[in-house]
Amino acid sequence: QVQLVESGGGLVQAGGSLRLSCAASGSIGSIKTMRWYRQAPGKQRELVASITGSTTNYADSVKGRFTISGDNAKKMVYLQLNSLKPEDTAVYYCNLLTWGMSNYWGQGTQVTVSS
């Protein structure tokens, strides 16, 4: 059974940094795209960053501050969060899209940024 587990969230002061990790296990198949989403209370889930091959994309709100990376062989996805702001507070979710038309989600990890 495929499982995605996020880790690395926590409480940090504004201006601080965190590194989120997502580990996939099971027979997930070949990964096409790795993504990070986030959802704040009362808000819709938004796409924060994605990586397909070596091509990365970021939401304007995090561009220049966050960096997504991945290791397809190890089935790992990372999100480096720098210069954190209170508005970055949310539950962050890992998402993997495979070439076999499967879409997997983690349970999320809480990031809280205090001012």
C-alpha positions as CSV (number, residue, x, y, z in Angstrom):
1,Q,0.0,0.0,0.0
2,V,1.3,3.4,-0.9
3,Q,1.8,5.9,1.9
4,L,3.1,9.5,2.0
5,V,4.4,10.8,5.3
6,E,5.3,14.5,5.8
7,S,7.6,15.7,8.5
8,G,9.5,18.8,9.5
9,G,6.7,21.1,10.4
10,G,6.7,23.1,13.6
11,L,6.5,26.4,15.3
12,V,9.0,29.1,14.1
13,Q,9.3,32.8,14.4
14,A,8.9,35.1,11.5
15,G,12.1,35.2,9.5
16,G,13.0,31.6,10.4
17,S,13.3,28.5,8.3
18,L,12.0,25.0,8.2
19,R,12.7,22.0,5.9
20,L,9.7,19.8,5.1
21,S,10.2,16.2,4.0
22,C,7.8,13.8,2.3
23,A,8.6,10.1,2.2
24,A,6.7,7.8,-0.1
25,S,6.6,4.1,0.5
26,G,5.0,1.2,-1.3
27,S,4.7,0.4,-5.0
28,I,4.1,3.9,-6.1
29,G,5.4,3.6,-9.6
30,S,7.3,6.1,-11.7
31,I,6.8,9.7,-10.4
32,K,6.0,12.4,-12.9
33,T,5.4,15.5,-10.7
34,M,6.0,16.3,-7.0
35,R,4.0,19.0,-5.4
36,W,3.5,20.8,-2.1
37,Y,0.2,22.3,-1.2
38,R,-0.9,24.2,1.9
39,Q,-4.2,25.0,3.5
40,A,-4.8,27.6,6.1
41,P,-7.9,27.7,8.3
42,G,-10.9,29.0,6.4
43,K,-9.0,29.1,3.1
44,Q,-8.8,26.9,0.1
45,R,-5.9,24.5,-0.5
46,E,-3.4,26.2,-2.7
47,L,-0.5,24.9,-4.7
48,V,2.7,26.2,-3.3
49,A,5.4,24.5,-5.4
50,S,5.8,21.7,-8.0
51,I,8.7,20.0,-9.7
52,T,8.5,18.0,-12.9
53,G,11.9,16.7,-13.8
54,S,14.1,19.7,-13.3
55,T,11.4,22.2,-13.9
56,T,10.1,24.0,-10.8
57,N,7.1,26.3,-10.3
58,Y,6.2,28.4,-7.3
59,A,3.3,30.4,-6.1
60,D,4.0,34.1,-6.3
61,S,3.6,34.4,-2.6
62,V,6.5,32.0,-1.9
63,K,8.8,32.7,-4.9
64,G,12.3,33.4,-3.8
65,R,11.7,32.1,-0.3
66,F,10.8,28.4,-0.8
67,T,12.6,25.7,-2.7
68,I,11.2,22.4,-3.8
69,S,13.4,19.4,-4.5
70,G,13.0,15.7,-4.9
71,D,14.7,12.4,-5.4
72,N,12.6,10.2,-7.6
73,A,14.8,7.1,-6.9
74,K,14.4,7.5,-3.2
75,K,10.8,8.7,-3.5
76,M,11.4,11.7,-1.4
77,V,10.2,15.3,-1.8
78,Y,11.5,18.3,0.1
79,L,10.4,21.9,0.7
80,Q,12.8,24.4,2.1
81,L,11.0,27.3,3.7
82,N,13.1,30.4,4.3
83,S,12.2,33.9,5.5
84,L,8.9,32.6,6.9
85,K,6.0,35.0,7.4
86,P,3.0,34.6,9.6
87,E,0.9,34.2,6.5
88,D,2.8,31.1,5.7
89,T,1.0,29.4,8.6
90,A,-0.9,26.4,7.2
91,V,-1.0,22.6,7.0
92,Y,1.4,21.6,4.2
93,Y,0.6,18.6,2.1
94,C,2.8,16.5,-0.1
95,N,1.3,15.3,-3.4
96,L,2.8,12.9,-6.0
97,L,1.5,12.4,-9.5
98,T,2.7,9.3,-11.3
99,W,3.0,8.4,-14.9
100,G,0.5,5.6,-14.2
101,M,-2.2,8.2,-13.6
102,S,-2.1,7.8,-9.8
103,N,-2.3,10.8,-7.4
104,Y,-1.1,10.4,-3.8
105,W,-1.5,12.7,-0.8
106,G,0.1,12.8,2.6
107,Q,-1.7,13.6,5.8
108,G,-0.1,17.0,6.2
109,T,2.3,18.7,8.5
110,Q,1.6,21.9,10.5
111,V,3.7,25.0,10.0
112,T,3.0,27.8,12.4
113,V,4.9,31.1,12.0
114,S,4.6,33.6,14.9
115,S,5.2,37.3,14.6
